[in-house]
């Protein structure tokens, strides 16, 4: 028995760690390397139907407490990216494709296009670096209709990545659940900015960017806790996880798995092994036989 194995909807993961979307681009070699470094599964950068150039440089700025990025969902489009996915399938690397569309038809097209090559989909409805496509989370009816329509064209599980900046994350989560979503990824980066006081200009070419890293972890933990208390579908925790202690905190809050992104920049690929070793140590020292036993324990009265 593997004490770290978890099940998220129809997916079985060898451990609860996942590569967060958007961290290492779309290279099959990099995604393969992360999986072989210990990740339970890898999530691709968000892929659109047509190529997206992204925002002008500079697009990344390092802070003491995380990163600001305004990459803007740059990607080569679905046709070009399919070549990378085929290589990953040949090597039996488990992959979740993150999808981004500007319309319901685009999302449906992508879900059908990648059906043979992706074990599940992550629906990106919350990237703060783009404007088009975000109208789907501006009202609950639009969110519901999008998820319902995408579910109608694929057999794959659908996980919806949401933002903490909506009025009510639980209400949004319930809407996703009612529409047929198989899980929620909480949270995406948060819209932010920094100004260089010497140049008297924003440090990012796109002015605003998405804040990730340790600065947003308490917000992400709160969202996971609230969502897991009210929803029946699994929650995948994401936001500021950089250690085994962070991962356990998210699991206790109710996450069935966790995603690692910004921490890779500072700790490298070894972060996945480090997290898994800490979780195993935590389970052993606290008398648990499986990671599944600690999911949501913080909700006890």
Backbone torsions as a table, in degrees:
resi	resn	phi	psi	omega
1	UNK	NA	132.5	176.7
2	UNK	-93.3	110.5	-176.6
3	UNK	-66.1	-15.8	-178.3
4	UNK	-93.7	-8.7	-176.7
5	UNK	-65.3	136.4	176.9
6	UNK	-132.0	158.8	176.4
7	UNK	-121.7	127.5	177.5
8	UNK	-122.3	107.4	-172.8
9	UNK	57.1	-121.0	-178.9
10	UNK	-91.2	-1.8	-175.0
11	UNK	-92.9	134.9	170.9
12	UNK	-107.0	123.4	179.4
13	UNK	-109.3	140.3	-179.8
14	UNK	-66.9	-22.7	173.8
15	UNK	-157.9	165.6	-172.1
16	UNK	-82.1	12.4	-179.7
17	UNK	-96.3	142.9	179.6
18	UNK	-136.3	145.8	169.9
19	UNK	-74.5	126.3	178.5
20	UNK	-70.9	151.1	-179.2
21	UNK	-64.8	144.0	170.5
22	UNK	87.6	-2.5	-172.8
23	UNK	-81.2	-42.9	-173.4
24	UNK	-120.3	28.4	175.5
25	UNK	70.4	-142.6	-173.1
26	UNK	-128.2	10.5	-177.9
27	UNK	-69.4	126.8	178.7
28	UNK	-62.4	-34.6	-178.7
29	UNK	-66.2	-39.7	178.9
30	UNK	-69.5	-41.6	178.9
31	UNK	-65.0	-39.4	176.2
32	UNK	-62.4	-42.7	-178.5
33	UNK	-62.4	-40.4	179.5
34	UNK	-65.6	-41.1	179.2
35	UNK	-64.0	-43.5	-179.8
36	UNK	-71.0	-15.2	176.2
37	UNK	-84.0	-6.7	174.1
38	UNK	128.0	-7.1	179.0
39	UNK	-63.3	144.1	178.6
40	UNK	-69.4	-31.6	177.8
41	UNK	-164.5	158.7	179.1
42	UNK	-115.4	143.9	176.4
43	UNK	-112.0	133.0	-177.7
44	UNK	-78.0	167.8	167.7
45	UNK	-62.5	153.5	179.3
46	UNK	-63.1	129.0	-177.0
47	UNK	-111.6	134.6	179.2
48	UNK	-108.6	170.5	179.3
49	UNK	-65.0	-47.6	179.9
50	UNK	-109.6	157.2	179.8
51	UNK	-59.7	147.0	175.3
52	UNK	-125.6	126.5	-178.3
53	UNK	-72.9	-38.7	-177.5
54	UNK	95.8	-174.6	-176.0
55	UNK	-85.5	164.6	-180.0
56	UNK	-76.0	154.2	178.7
57	UNK	-70.2	156.1	-5.7
58	UNK	-75.8	148.0	-175.8
59	UNK	-115.0	-8.2	179.2
60	UNK	-134.9	137.2	177.0
61	UNK	-138.7	124.9	-178.1
62	UNK	-86.2	133.7	177.7
63	UNK	-113.1	167.8	176.4
64	UNK	-62.9	-29.3	-171.1
65	UNK	-118.1	19.6	178.1
66	UNK	152.9	-153.1	-179.5
67	UNK	-132.5	148.4	165.9
68	UNK	-109.5	132.2	175.5
69	UNK	-138.0	144.1	175.6
70	UNK	-133.0	45.5	-177.8
71	UNK	-60.9	-35.7	172.8
72	UNK	81.3	31.7	176.7
73	UNK	59.6	31.5	177.1
74	UNK	-60.6	133.6	178.4
75	UNK	-164.9	161.5	-173.8
76	UNK	-82.7	-0.5	-176.6
77	UNK	91.8	162.8	-170.3
78	UNK	-66.9	-37.5	-176.6
79	UNK	-64.4	-46.6	-179.8
80	UNK	-68.0	-39.6	-177.9
81	UNK	-68.8	-25.2	-180.0
82	UNK	-57.9	-31.0	178.7
83	UNK	-61.5	-40.4	178.9
84	UNK	-67.8	-41.8	-180.0
85	UNK	-63.1	-38.7	178.8
86	UNK	-62.5	-39.3	177.4
87	UNK	-64.0	-40.7	179.7
88	UNK	-66.4	-38.7	179.5
89	UNK	-66.1	-39.1	178.1
90	UNK	-61.0	-27.5	-178.7
91	UNK	-99.6	7.5	178.3
92	UNK	58.3	40.1	175.8
93	UNK	-91.8	118.6	-179.3
94	UNK	-70.3	128.6	-172.1
95	UNK	-132.9	139.1	167.2
96	UNK	-111.6	126.5	179.2
97	UNK	-92.6	128.0	174.1
98	UNK	-86.0	130.0	-176.0
99	UNK	-111.2	140.4	173.5
100	UNK	-134.6	129.3	178.1
101	UNK	-138.1	159.4	177.5
102	UNK	-97.8	-2.5	178.5
103	UNK	-153.3	164.0	176.7
104	UNK	-61.2	-39.7	179.7
105	UNK	-61.5	-37.8	178.6
106	UNK	-66.3	-43.9	177.3
107	UNK	-60.5	-43.8	179.6
108	UNK	-64.1	-40.8	178.1
109	UNK	-59.2	-46.1	-178.2
110	UNK	-65.7	-40.2	179.3
111	UNK	-61.8	-39.6	177.3
112	UNK	-73.1	-36.9	-175.5
113	UNK	-64.2	-39.6	-175.8
114	UNK	-98.3	8.6	-171.8
115	UNK	-51.2	-41.7	-175.9
116	UNK	-77.0	-15.7	-167.4
117	UNK	-115.8	-8.8	-178.6
118	UNK	-118.7	135.0	179.8
119	UNK	-75.9	-22.6	179.5
120	UNK	-163.9	173.9	177.2
121	UNK	-124.1	142.7	168.8
122	UNK	-108.8	119.8	-178.1
123	UNK	-91.5	114.7	-177.0
124	UNK	-87.1	102.7	178.5
125	UNK	-112.1	13.1	-167.3
126	UNK	-144.0	21.2	178.2
127	UNK	-71.9	125.0	-177.2
128	UNK	-80.8	0.0	-174.8
129	UNK	-96.3	0.4	179.6
130	UNK	-134.5	160.1	179.2
131	UNK	-104.5	-46.4	-178.4
132	UNK	-67.6	139.9	179.9
133	UNK	96.1	-23.6	-177.8
134	UNK	-76.7	-9.5	178.9
135	UNK	-64.8	-16.8	-179.1
136	UNK	-68.0	-22.5	177.9
137	UNK	-104.8	7.4	-179.8
138	UNK	-79.1	-21.9	171.5
139	UNK	-145.7	150.3	-172.0
140	UNK	-67.3	-31.6	179.4
141	UNK	-63.3	-40.8	179.1
142	UNK	-64.9	-41.5	177.3
143	UNK	-61.5	-47.3	-179.4
144	UNK	-59.5	-48.5	-177.3
145	UNK	-63.0	-40.9	179.8
146	UNK	-61.2	-50.7	-177.2
147	UNK	-64.3	-41.8	179.5
148	UNK	-59.9	-44.3	-178.6
149	UNK	-67.1	-43.4	179.6
150	UNK	-65.6	-41.0	178.3
151	UNK	-59.9	-28.0	-176.2
152	UNK	-73.0	-13.4	-174.7
153	UNK	-116.4	4.4	-178.3
154	UNK	-141.4	150.4	174.7
155	UNK	-93.1	-7.8	-175.3
156	UNK	-79.0	148.3	174.1
157	UNK	-61.8	147.7	179.7
158	UNK	-120.9	122.6	175.8
159	UNK	-111.2	131.0	-175.7
160	UNK	-103.5	122.5	179.7
161	UNK	-90.5	120.4	-173.2
162	UNK	-115.9	165.9	-179.8
163	UNK	-102.7	153.6	175.3
164	UNK	-83.2	-5.5	-173.9
165	UNK	-91.4	3.3	175.2
166	UNK	-74.5	165.8	-177.2
167	UNK	-62.7	-38.5	-175.6
168	UNK	-148.9	105.7	-177.3
169	UNK	-66.7	-32.1	-179.7
170	UNK	-68.7	-42.8	178.1
171	UNK	-61.9	-41.9	177.1
172	UNK	-65.1	-42.6	178.5
173	UNK	-61.4	-42.0	179.2
174	UNK	-64.9	-37.7	177.3
175	UNK	-62.7	-44.0	177.4
176	UNK	-61.1	-43.5	-179.8
177	UNK	-62.6	-45.9	-179.6
178	UNK	-64.0	-29.2	179.7
179	UNK	-79.9	-10.0	177.2
180	UNK	111.6	6.3	178.0
181	UNK	-59.4	145.2	-178.5
182	UNK	-94.7	-6.4	178.8
183	UNK	179.3	165.6	178.8
184	UNK	-122.0	136.2	172.8
185	UNK	-105.0	119.7	-175.6
186	UNK	-134.2	118.1	13.0
187	UNK	-134.1	172.5	172.6
188	UNK	-86.0	178.2	175.9
189	UNK	-63.9	163.3	-176.8
190	UNK	-114.5	133.3	-177.6
191	UNK	-58.6	127.5	-175.7
192	UNK	-156.1	176.9	177.4
193	UNK	-158.1	164.9	173.3
194	UNK	-140.8	143.5	179.3
195	UNK	-114.6	132.1	174.8
196	UNK	-78.5	117.4	-173.8
197	UNK	-74.1	-18.6	178.2
198	UNK	-81.3	-46.9	178.4
199	UNK	-83.8	-14.4	178.5
200	UNK	59.3	40.1	-179.9
201	UNK	-141.9	156.1	172.6
202	UNK	-59.9	144.8	-176.3
203	UNK	-76.5	-19.6	-178.3
204	UNK	-101.3	143.0	177.8
205	UNK	-61.1	-32.4	178.9
206	UNK	-89.2	7.8	-179.9
207	UNK	71.1	-64.2	179.4
208	UNK	-98.9	154.6	177.6
209	UNK	-147.2	-178.8	178.0
210	UNK	-98.4	125.6	178.3
211	UNK	-87.2	126.9	177.6
212	UNK	-130.7	174.1	178.0
213	UNK	98.2	-167.1	-169.8
214	UNK	-59.4	-24.4	-178.7
215	UNK	-61.5	-30.1	-176.1
216	UNK	-100.3	0.3	-175.9
217	UNK	-59.2	-47.2	179.7
218	UNK	-59.7	-33.2	177.5
219	UNK	-67.6	-43.5	-179.3
220	UNK	-64.4	-41.6	178.4
221	UNK	-61.4	-42.8	178.6
222	UNK	-60.5	-43.5	-179.9
223	UNK	-64.6	-43.5	178.5
224	UNK	-60.9	-44.2	-179.8
225	UNK	-60.4	-47.9	-179.2
226	UNK	-64.6	-43.8	-177.8
227	UNK	-65.7	-45.7	-176.1
228	UNK	-68.7	-24.1	177.8
229	UNK	-71.8	-28.8	-172.9
230	UNK	-109.5	-20.6	-175.1
231	UNK	-104.9	155.8	176.9
232	UNK	-96.6	-22.4	-179.4
233	UNK	-80.5	157.2	-177.2
234	UNK	-65.7	151.0	174.9
235	UNK	-114.3	133.0	175.4
236	UNK	-107.2	118.8	-176.2
237	UNK	-84.1	137.4	-177.8
238	UNK	-151.5	131.5	177.2
239	UNK	136.8	96.3	173.8
240	UNK	82.3	13.6	-179.6
241	UNK	-79.2	117.9	-177.5
242	UNK	-135.5	9.3	-179.3
243	UNK	-157.8	169.0	175.3
244	UNK	-63.5	-36.9	177.9
245	UNK	-60.5	-42.7	177.9
246	UNK	-60.7	-44.6	-178.0
247	UNK	-61.6	-45.3	179.4
248	UNK	-62.5	-38.9	178.3
249	UNK	-58.9	-43.8	178.1
250	UNK	-65.6	-39.9	178.8
251	UNK	-63.4	-43.8	178.3
252	UNK	-63.4	-32.7	178.8
253	UNK	-71.8	-16.4	177.1
254	UNK	125.4	2.3	178.2
255	UNK	-73.4	137.9	175.7
256	UNK	-86.3	-17.6	177.1
257	UNK	-158.9	168.3	-179.6
258	UNK	-134.6	152.3	177.2
259	UNK	-113.6	142.1	-180.0
260	UNK	-117.0	131.1	-178.9
261	UNK	-132.2	-83.0	-174.3
262	UNK	-56.2	-35.0	-177.1
263	UNK	-60.1	-24.0	179.6
264	UNK	-63.4	-32.1	-180.0
265	UNK	-63.2	-33.7	-175.4
266	UNK	-97.7	-33.3	-174.9
267	UNK	-108.7	-14.5	-180.0
268	UNK	78.1	-169.8	-174.5
269	UNK	-67.5	-20.1	-177.7
270	UNK	-64.7	-14.5	-177.7
271	UNK	-56.0	-36.1	-177.7
272	UNK	-67.7	-43.5	177.2
273	UNK	-65.1	-41.5	179.5
274	UNK	-60.1	-43.9	179.5
275	UNK	-63.6	-45.9	-178.6
276	UNK	-63.8	-39.9	178.6
277	UNK	-63.9	-40.7	179.3
278	UNK	-66.0	-42.4	179.8
279	UNK	-60.9	-43.8	178.1
280	UNK	-60.1	-43.3	178.6
281	UNK	-63.2	-42.3	179.5
282	UNK	-63.1	-43.8	178.9
283	UNK	-61.1	-47.0	-177.8
284	UNK	-63.0	-45.5	-176.2
285	UNK	-70.8	-22.0	-179.1
286	UNK	-106.8	8.3	172.4
287	UNK	78.8	25.0	178.7
288	UNK	-103.9	146.2	-178.7
289	UNK	-97.2	-16.8	-175.7
290	UNK	-148.9	148.6	177.4
291	UNK	-62.4	-26.7	-179.7
292	UNK	-62.8	-24.4	-178.1
293	UNK	-72.5	-19.9	-176.4
294	UNK	-102.2	-6.0	-179.0
295	UNK	-64.3	119.3	176.4
296	UNK	81.5	10.7	-177.1
297	UNK	-63.4	-22.9	179.7
298	UNK	-67.8	-10.5	-179.9
299	UNK	-86.1	-3.2	-179.2
300	UNK	-66.9	143.5	177.1
301	UNK	-70.4	NA	NA
